[in-house]
Amino acid sequence: MDQILTPQELELMLGENLKSLRLQKNIDRKTLCSQAGISENALRHLEGGKGATLKTLIRVIKALDRDSWLAAIAPEISINPLHMVRKKHIRQRASRRTHGKQE
């Protein structure tokens, strides 16, 4: 993806992708709504990119058997190797100054 899309453009693109997937699977709106437990209006809003709740999105994705999409959005957190590097000692107070004294 070379360009940065606005949230509205992403919503529209996601809605179009979900609608295409639904049609590929030959599922009509009423059936998908029944399987997902959402209203037809909610699905119309989601597919049209007109705003939908996260819960609606998750239910539709699960009803379309695309749970893997959710895993891609929120991958399992692993240990960052940079956090394993030994941390530098945190100074508790300033070092003692000699103010021109020579030893």
Kinemage of the C-alpha trace (Angstrom):
@kinemage 1
@onewidth
@group {chain A} dominant
@subgroup {mainchain}
@vectorlist {calphas} color= white
{ca met a 1} P 0.000 0.000 0.000
{ca asp a 2} L 1.770 3.097 -1.240
{ca gln a 3} L -0.729 5.665 -0.074
{ca ile a 4} L -2.132 6.385 3.340
{ca leu a 5} L -5.889 6.025 3.372
{ca thr a 6} L -8.252 8.059 5.527
{ca pro a 7} L -10.438 6.233 8.056
{ca gln a 8} L -13.456 6.827 5.800
{ca glu a 9} L -11.650 5.268 2.811
{ca leu a 10} L -10.597 2.291 4.925
{ca glu a 11} L -14.178 1.832 6.147
{ca leu a 12} L -15.477 1.849 2.579
{ca met a 13} L -12.768 -0.558 1.384
{ca leu a 14} L -13.416 -2.955 4.280
{ca gly a 15} L -17.165 -2.836 3.637
{ca glu a 16} L -16.682 -3.574 -0.053
{ca asn a 17} L -14.355 -6.474 0.762
{ca leu a 18} L -16.852 -7.960 3.206
{ca lys a 19} L -19.673 -7.622 0.675
{ca ser a 20} L -17.547 -9.293 -2.038
{ca leu a 21} L -16.714 -12.146 0.309
{ca arg a 22} L -20.390 -12.584 1.225
{ca leu a 23} L -21.361 -12.701 -2.448
{ca gln a 24} L -18.512 -15.131 -3.269
{ca lys a 25} L -19.874 -17.452 -0.607
{ca asn a 26} L -23.350 -16.969 -2.120
{ca ile a 27} L -24.845 -15.788 1.176
{ca asp a 28} L -27.681 -13.281 1.107
{ca arg a 29} L -27.870 -10.444 3.646
{ca lys a 30} L -30.729 -11.956 5.613
{ca thr a 31} L -28.895 -15.263 6.098
{ca leu a 32} L -25.632 -13.599 7.125
{ca cys a 33} L -27.469 -11.332 9.576
{ca ser a 34} L -29.155 -14.341 11.117
{ca gln a 35} L -25.836 -16.225 11.414
{ca ala a 36} L -24.042 -13.182 12.862
{ca gly a 37} L -26.886 -12.134 15.149
{ca ile a 38} L -27.101 -8.594 13.772
{ca ser a 39} L -29.762 -6.509 12.039
{ca glu a 40} L -29.877 -6.061 8.274
{ca asn a 41} L -29.473 -2.330 8.803
{ca ala a 42} L -26.207 -2.921 10.689
{ca leu a 43} L -24.902 -5.059 7.811
{ca arg a 44} L -25.927 -2.423 5.240
{ca his a 45} L -24.026 0.210 7.213
{ca leu a 46} L -20.964 -2.030 7.505
{ca glu a 47} L -20.899 -2.981 3.824
{ca gly a 48} L -21.564 0.596 2.748
{ca gly a 49} L -18.727 2.000 4.852
{ca lys a 50} L -21.168 4.187 6.753
{ca gly a 51} L -19.975 3.248 10.191
{ca ala a 52} L -20.573 0.161 12.290
{ca thr a 53} L -19.658 -1.030 15.738
{ca leu a 54} L -16.638 -3.185 16.403
{ca lys a 55} L -18.971 -5.869 17.725
{ca thr a 56} L -20.851 -5.927 14.393
{ca leu a 57} L -17.595 -6.209 12.463
{ca ile a 58} L -16.385 -9.085 14.648
{ca arg a 59} L -19.689 -10.960 14.365
{ca val a 60} L -19.729 -10.649 10.567
{ca ile a 61} L -16.091 -11.725 10.249
{ca lys a 62} L -16.754 -14.786 12.421
{ca ala a 63} L -19.952 -15.640 10.489
{ca leu a 64} L -17.935 -15.513 7.248
{ca asp a 65} L -15.344 -17.904 8.756
{ca arg a 66} L -12.543 -15.357 8.627
{ca asp a 67} L -11.382 -15.493 12.255
{ca ser a 68} L -7.806 -15.343 10.976
{ca trp a 69} L -8.421 -11.699 10.031
{ca leu a 70} L -8.918 -10.890 13.704
{ca ala a 71} L -5.653 -12.598 14.605
{ca ala a 72} L -3.870 -10.480 11.992
{ca ile a 73} L -5.312 -7.282 13.470
{ca ala a 74} L -4.247 -8.139 17.004
{ca pro a 75} L -1.257 -10.489 16.833
{ca glu a 76} L -0.071 -12.261 19.936
{ca ile a 77} L 2.460 -10.156 21.795
{ca ser a 78} L 5.909 -11.675 22.022
{ca ile a 79} L 9.023 -10.640 23.893
{ca asn a 80} L 10.859 -7.782 22.249
{ca pro a 81} L 14.598 -8.631 22.131
{ca leu a 82} L 15.441 -4.995 22.827
{ca his a 83} L 13.759 -5.287 26.219
{ca met a 84} L 16.028 -8.167 27.100
{ca val a 85} L 19.184 -6.061 26.822
{ca arg a 86} L 20.557 -5.355 30.237
{ca lys a 87} L 19.367 -1.972 31.368
{ca lys a 88} L 21.840 0.668 32.374
{ca his a 89} L 22.040 1.385 36.093
{ca ile a 90} L 19.695 4.216 36.988
{ca arg a 91} L 21.505 6.955 38.868
{ca gln a 92} L 20.100 7.717 42.330
{ca arg a 93} L 22.065 10.924 42.897
{ca ala a 94} L 24.619 13.132 41.201
{ca ser a 95} L 28.262 12.170 41.392
{ca arg a 96} L 30.523 14.043 43.733
{ca arg a 97} L 32.228 17.069 42.211
{ca thr a 98} L 35.759 18.042 43.103
{ca his a 99} L 35.452 21.760 42.139
{ca gly a 100} L 39.014 22.192 41.016
{ca lys a 101} L 40.651 20.059 43.710
{ca gln a 102} L 43.509 18.036 42.489
{ca glu a 103} L 44.570 14.810 44.018
